[in-house]
Amino acid sequence: MAQLPEVCPVGGLIGAEIRGLDLTREYPDETYQAVRQAWAEHGVIFFHDQYLTAEQRESFARRFGEIRTMQQVRKEPGQTRNVGESWHVDMTCFDEPPIGTILFAEEVPLYGGDTLWAGMGPAFEALSEGLRRTLAGMYAVHANVRNLGPSYAQTSPPEPSIAEYDAADGPLHPVVRVLPETGRRVLYVNPEYTMRFEGWTRRESLPLLRYLFEHATKPEFVTRFGWRPGSIAFWDNRQVWHLAVNDYHGMRRVMNRILLTGTKPIPAGRFPAPFLP
């Protein structure tokens, strides 16, 4: 009989800790299917005390999909910025954004350095019915107008002008997407990469975007995770935002990150399921 994990919610609306598994071992497919189900249902899942080699990290990730990127994310004691210190979704500026991100803690500060996640399923469901129906038929332009790159952790990128936002070229993604595993509708915009709504200017888009950005980070939609060496966070990039808290100046933080290849988002209007879950 397959060993199934214990799934322990860590917040009322988002996040769960997975217990009872030693990820240095191999398990049957049913075990990993249960982990994936918890990932899809809770948006982000956490593990503790998992001391994996680079090969074991890669093997674990491949259980859930094709690997797109593997990299180390560091903040050194002399740096004042860290990667991901504002709310965002990984790489929605691409036609096929990563489906998931796995972060493995190697070295963490004595205190601070937590990560926050915000759930776009509960955020969407808390909107009025009229706004849900309006958003479900809309698309938005996603682009990397701030040109975030390897130097992001060292320097603050300049704020683009309205003209730059209007001229930004990138894929159109549905404002509300569907998760095939659960049929759940989720809000699919984010402050880092969503430039404007299709057919709208940046100025026209800003009032609604700002409302959605503020709404999406209400405390009830957010969970916070404190890292320790051997911790793992695995999140569904389709349905959560995340933010790395930058409150540990003078200390080192070393994480190993793996991104899983994704597919084009499925619009809410093209999925044979009830409008609301």
N, C-alpha and C positions, 0 to 999 in steps of 0.2 A: 504494500500500500504506500502511495506517495506521501511524503511528509509535507503537510500543508502549513503555511505560516500563520502565526497569530497576528491579526490586524487590529491595532489599537488606535482609534481616532485620537488626535491630539487637539482638535478644535471642533466647534460645533458644526462648521460648514466646510472645512477644508483641512486636508492633511491627516496622515496616519503613520504610526510607527509599526514597522514589521519586526516581529520577534520570533525566535525559535529556529532561525536558520544560521548556519555557518557558511558564509559565501566562499570560503576557501575549498569547500566540498562541491561535488557535482550532485545535482538532484534530477529526478525524472522530469519530463516535460510538464506534468501536471502541477508541479511545485511552481515552476516559473509562470505558468498560465495563471495561477492564483495570485502571484505577485503582480502580474500585468493587470489583472482585473482590479486589484486594489489601487494600482496606479491610475487607471482610467476612472474609477469611482471617486477617489479622494483628491485627485489633481496633483498631489505631491506625497511621496512616501519616504520614510526615513529609516535608516539602520544605524546601529551603534556597534562598536567593538568588532569591526570587520577590517582586519589588517591584510590587505591584498597586495600581491605583487603586481607589476605592470601587466604581466601576462594574464593574471587572474582578473584584473579589472577589465581588460579587453574581452576575455571570455565571457564574463558576466554581461557586459554590454551587448555582445552579439546574440545573446539569448532573446533580446527584445527588438532587434532590427539591425540593419546595415549601419556601420559606423561612417559618419561624415567627417568628423574632426576629432583629433585627440591632442590635447595641449595642457601645459601646466600654467596655472594662473597664480601669480605671486604678488605680494606687496612686501617690499623690504622696509626695514625700520626707518630709513631716510626719506621714504616717499610719503606724500600727504594725500594723494588720491588713490582710489582703488578701482578695479574694473567692476562695473555694474552697480555704481552707487546711486543710480536713479532708477525708477520703475521702468521696466522694459520687458519685452518678449524677445528671445533670441532669434535674430536674423529674419524677421518678417519682411525685410527688404528684398528677399529672394522669392522667386516664383514658388518654390517648394521649401518652405522653412523647416528646420529640424522638428521632428515629431516629439523628441524628448531630449532632456539634458541630464547627465549623471555627474555629480560632483563628489569627489572622494577627498576627505580631509587628510592631509599628510602632516602639516604643522600648523598649529593654531595659536593665537595670542593667549596670554594668561587670562584675559578678560576681553569682552567685546568681540566684534567680528561676526555677529549673528547675521542670518539671512532671513528676509521676509518674503512670503508668497501671498498673492491676492487671487482669489478664485473668481473667474469670470462667468462660471455657471450660476452661482448664487447672486452675483452682481446683476446679471441679465434678468434673472427671475424676479428680482426685487423692483424692477422698473414697472411703470404702469403698462397696462395692456396695450394702450394706444401707441406708446413709444416703442414697445417691443415689436409691434406689427410694422411700424414705420422703419425701424432699423433693420428688420429682417429682409427688406427688399433693397437695401443699400449696399454700395461698395465703397471702398476707400483706397487711396493711393498710399503705398508704403515705400519709403525710400530712406537711404542713409545720407540725408542731406548734411548732417554734421560731420560726416567722414570719420566716424569712430574707427580707430585702428589700434595698432600695438602701443602707440604713445598715449592712449587714453588714460592710463594709470598715472602718467607723469604731468600732463598738462590739461587744463580745462579747455575743451573745444569752444570756439566762438559761437554765439547765437546767430543763426542765419537770419537774413532779412526776409520780409514777407515775399518779395520777388523771388528769392531763392526757393522758398517753400512752394510757390506757385509753379516754378519751372522744374521742380524736382521730378525726375522720371523714375518710375518703379512699377512693380506689379499692382494690379487691382485685386484686393482680397475682399471677400464678403464681410460686412460689419458684424454679422451673426453667422457663425459656422456651426456645424453639427458634428458630434463625435459618433462615429459609426458603432463603437462598442456599446454605447449606452443610449444613443438617440438624443442625448442632451444638447440643448441649444446653449451656446456660450458667446459672450461678447468678445469680438476679435478686433479690438483697436488697442493701441498702447502709446504712451507719451513719446517714446524714443523714435519710432519709425512711422507712425500714422501721420501723414502730411495734411490730407484734406479729403473730403468726400468726393466721389466721382461726380464731375459736372459742377462742382462748387469751387469757389476760390478759397484760399487759406483764411481770409478774413471772414467769409461767410461760414466756414467750417468751425472756426475757433470757439464760438459760444457753446455749441453742442459738444464738441470734443472736450472742452474744459469741464463741462458738466459731467460727462461720462468718466473722465479721468478722476475727478474728485469723488464721484459716486463709487467707483470701482475699488477705492482704497479705504472704504469705511471699515472700522475695526472688526466688525462681525464677519467680514469677508477675508480677513488676513490671519495668517498663522506665522509664528516666529520660531526659529530653530537655533539652538545654541550648539555650536560645534565642539567636538573634541577629537583628538587623533583617532582614526578608525571609523569616523562617522561617514555616512553616505546619504546624500539627498538625490532622489530621482524624481524629476517632475515632468508633467505632461505639458509640453511647450504650446500645445494648442489651447489650453484652458486656464493657464495661470500666468500672472506677471511675477517678477521677482526683483528684489533689491538687496544689494550687499551693504550692510550698515558699516559706515566708515568711521569707527569710533575707537581705533586701536593704534593711534600714531606711536611710532617708536618701537613697534613690535612687528615680527614677521608672521605672515600667513601664507601657506603654500597649499594649493589645492590642485588636484588632477581632474580635468574636465573631459568628458566624452559627449559629443552630440550625435544623435541618431538621425539618419536620413529620413526626410518626410515626404509628403505628397501635397498636391494642391488642396487648399481648404475646400470642404464641401459646403456650399451655401445652404442656409436654413430652408429656403424655398424649394430645394431639389431633393429632399429626403423624405421617404414615405413613413412619417411618424407624426403623432399629434404635435400641434404647435408648441405646447408646453409639456414638459415631462411630468 
